[in-house]
Amino acid sequence: MNLLRTPAEMFALDDRVAIVTGASSGLGERFAQVLHTAGAHVVAVARRAERLSGLAETHERVVPCTA
């Protein structure tokens, strides 16, 4: 029995929903990417719609939402 799990297994967010504000650039954008990689569905919120649409185009489970 293997008790060691990989970081991806320990932090799996499959079928969870994450809301990230400020997701059009900087840390917010990076958090959205990392949460997506971990398996979460991400609601990305920001003022710049064009930047959010670019993020959503490259990540299938990211939904853009402008404030």
URMO-V337918 format. One record per pair of residues at least 12 apart in sequence whose C-alpha atoms are under 6 Angstrom apart, sorted by the first residue. I is the first residue (numbers start at 1). J is the second residue. If there is no record, write none. Layout:
i->I j->J
i->I j->J
This chain:
i->12 j->38
i->13 j->38
i->13 j->39
i->13 j->40
i->14 j->39
i->14 j->40
i->15 j->40
i->16 j->40
i->17 j->40
i->17 j->41
i->17 j->42
i->18 j->42
i->19 j->42
i->19 j->43
i->20 j->44
i->20 j->45
i->21 j->45
i->21 j->46
i->22 j->46
i->23 j->44
i->23 j->45
i->23 j->46
i->24 j->46
i->24 j->51
i->24 j->52
i->41 j->61
i->42 j->62
i->43 j->62
i->43 j->63
i->44 j->63
i->44 j->64
i->44 j->65
i->45 j->65
i->45 j->66
i->46 j->66
i->46 j->67
i->47 j->66
i->47 j->67
i->49 j->66
i->52 j->64
